[in-house]
Amino acid sequence: VKPASLFHPEDPALTPEVHFPLQTVRAPDRPPHPRFVNRFNSREILLVVDGSCINNGRHRDKSSSPIGGSSFTFKNTPGTSTSAVTLPFTEENTGPITGTIAFRLEEEGPQGDVVDHTSNRAKLRAVIAALQFRAWHGEGWRRVVVLTDLEYIVRGATEWLPRWVSRRWRRKPRAGRVGRRYANRDLWEELQYTMEELRRGG
């Protein structure tokens, strides 16, 4: 398993908005479209992801199920398209395509397992949705940079995933961890598959 690479900015003092300003991209076979483009490398774009969960971990109300939601942004100007979007392994329509896609976290994972909603799961699902939303290499991008505020996703994608797979998703025995499974394994495997598909596309 090849992990994702960690993005290192040209200048650490630059904010993401300055490093990846909104630019209009033009191509001969399509209308102009706005994207967040790396000012130092015109073949890199930024996708901004987020997710949240009401009653995360059932801290507020033990009797109510948590409800998660995910979103990602690939441009910041509303589009005029009236075509609808169906995200992978969902049957729900999210409505007209604009620069931000938001959707309720599914009750089932990619393999059909019923899962509890958590904030971590919602954010990880947002990453997968953003990467699967378009054939980004078809637009000519060589690298997609994902902006998230969750270290769990960053370290999972860049460090931990190869280790988890090489151990066949078995935890090393430690006190208090007997029988515990890796959280969100289904989504991590979906992310692994998605990254491999993106690499095959260039």
C-alpha positions in Angstrom: 0.0 0.0 0.0 1.4 3.3 -1.0 0.4 6.1 1.4 -0.7 9.6 0.4 2.0 12.2 0.5 2.1 15.0 3.0 1.8 18.5 1.4 4.5 20.9 2.2 3.7 24.6 1.3 6.2 26.7 -0.5 6.0 29.2 2.3 4.6 28.0 5.6 3.5 31.5 6.4 0.9 31.5 3.6 -2.7 30.6 4.4 -4.4 28.0 2.2 -6.5 30.8 0.6 -3.3 32.6 -0.5 -1.4 29.4 -1.5 -4.4 28.2 -3.5 -6.2 31.2 -4.8 -9.4 30.8 -6.8 -8.5 30.9 -10.5 -10.5 30.4 -13.7 -9.3 27.4 -15.6 -9.8 27.4 -19.3 -9.7 24.3 -21.6 -10.6 24.1 -25.3 -13.3 21.5 -24.9 -15.2 23.0 -21.9 -16.4 26.3 -20.5 -14.2 28.2 -18.0 -14.4 26.7 -14.5 -13.1 28.1 -11.2 -10.7 26.0 -9.1 -8.4 26.5 -6.1 -5.0 26.3 -7.9 -1.6 26.2 -6.3 0.0 29.5 -7.2 3.4 27.8 -7.3 2.3 24.7 -9.4 -0.5 25.1 -11.8 -1.1 21.3 -11.9 -2.2 21.1 -8.3 -5.6 21.9 -6.9 -7.1 22.2 -3.4 -10.2 20.4 -2.1 -11.5 21.6 1.3 -13.3 18.9 3.3 -15.2 18.9 6.6 -17.7 16.8 8.5 -19.5 16.9 11.8 -21.7 14.8 14.0 -24.5 15.8 16.3 -24.4 13.8 19.6 -20.9 12.6 18.6 -20.0 9.6 20.8 -23.5 9.8 22.3 -22.1 12.3 24.9 -25.3 14.5 25.0 -28.0 11.9 24.8 -27.3 8.2 25.3 -30.7 7.2 23.9 -30.4 9.1 20.6 -28.4 8.0 17.6 -25.6 10.4 16.4 -26.3 12.1 13.1 -23.3 13.0 10.9 -22.9 15.2 7.8 -20.1 15.6 5.3 -19.1 18.3 2.9 -16.4 19.4 0.5 -15.6 22.5 -1.5 -13.8 22.5 -4.9 -14.7 26.1 -5.9 -16.4 29.0 -4.1 -18.8 30.4 -6.7 -22.3 28.9 -7.1 -22.8 27.1 -10.4 -25.8 27.4 -12.7 -26.0 23.7 -13.5 -29.3 22.1 -12.9 -27.9 18.5 -13.1 -28.0 16.5 -9.9 -25.2 14.6 -8.2 -25.4 11.2 -6.7 -22.4 10.4 -4.5 -20.8 7.0 -4.4 -22.7 4.3 -2.4 -25.6 6.6 -1.8 -29.0 6.8 -3.5 -29.7 10.3 -2.2 -29.6 13.3 -4.6 -27.8 16.3 -3.3 -29.4 18.8 -5.7 -27.8 21.2 -8.1 -24.0 21.2 -8.4 -22.4 24.3 -6.8 -18.9 24.8 -5.4 -19.8 23.0 -2.2 -21.3 19.5 -1.9 -22.9 18.6 1.4 -24.8 15.4 2.3 -25.9 13.4 5.3 -23.6 10.6 6.3 -25.0 7.3 5.2 -26.5 4.8 7.6 -24.5 2.0 5.8 -20.8 1.8 4.8 -19.5 0.9 1.4 -20.0 -2.8 2.0 -23.5 -2.4 3.4 -22.6 -2.6 7.1 -24.8 -0.5 9.4 -22.4 1.9 11.2 -22.6 4.4 14.0 -22.0 8.0 13.0 -19.0 9.9 14.4 -17.3 13.1 13.6 -14.2 11.2 12.5 -16.2 9.1 10.2 -18.0 12.1 8.7 -14.7 13.9 7.9 -13.2 10.8 6.4 -16.3 10.2 4.3 -16.0 13.8 3.0 -12.4 13.1 1.8 -13.6 10.1 -0.1 -16.5 11.9 -1.6 -14.3 14.8 -2.7 -11.7 12.5 -4.4 -14.4 10.4 -6.1 -16.5 13.4 -7.2 -14.8 14.0 -10.5 -12.1 12.3 -12.6 -9.7 15.0 -11.4 -6.9 13.8 -13.7 -9.4 14.3 -16.6 -9.2 18.0 -15.9 -5.4 17.8 -16.2 -4.5 17.9 -12.5 -1.4 15.9 -11.4 -2.0 16.3 -7.7 -5.0 16.9 -5.5 -4.3 18.5 -2.1 -6.9 17.8 0.6 -7.3 20.4 3.4 -8.7 18.9 6.6 -8.5 20.0 10.3 -8.3 16.4 11.5 -4.9 14.8 12.2 -6.6 11.4 12.3 -7.2 11.7 8.5 -3.7 13.2 7.8 -1.8 10.6 9.7 -4.0 7.7 8.7 -3.6 8.5 4.9 0.1 9.3 5.1 1.4 7.0 7.8 -0.9 4.5 9.3 -2.8 2.9 6.4 0.2 0.8 5.0 0.8 -0.5 8.6 -2.8 -1.4 9.1 -3.0 -3.3 5.8 0.4 -5.1 6.4 -0.9 -6.3 9.8 -4.1 -7.4 8.0 -6.1 -5.0 10.2 -5.1 -6.8 13.4 -4.1 -4.6 16.4 -0.9 -5.4 18.2 -1.9 -6.9 21.6 -1.9 -4.3 24.3 -3.6 -4.0 27.7 -7.2 -3.0 27.2 -7.2 -3.5 23.5 -8.1 -7.2 23.3 -10.7 -7.8 20.6 -10.9 -4.1 19.5 -11.2 -3.4 15.8 -9.9 -0.5 13.8 -12.5 2.2 13.6 -13.8 3.1 10.2 -11.9 0.2 8.5 -14.5 0.2 5.7 -13.9 3.8 4.8 -10.1 3.5 5.1 -10.3 0.6 2.6 -12.5 2.8 0.3 -9.9 5.6 0.6 -7.1 3.2 -0.2 -8.9 2.0 -3.3 -9.7 5.6 -4.3 -6.1 6.7 -4.0 -5.0 3.7 -6.1 -7.5 4.6 -8.8 -6.3 8.2 -8.8 -2.7 7.0 -9.2 -3.6 4.8 -12.1 -5.2 7.8 -13.7 -2.0 9.8 -13.2 
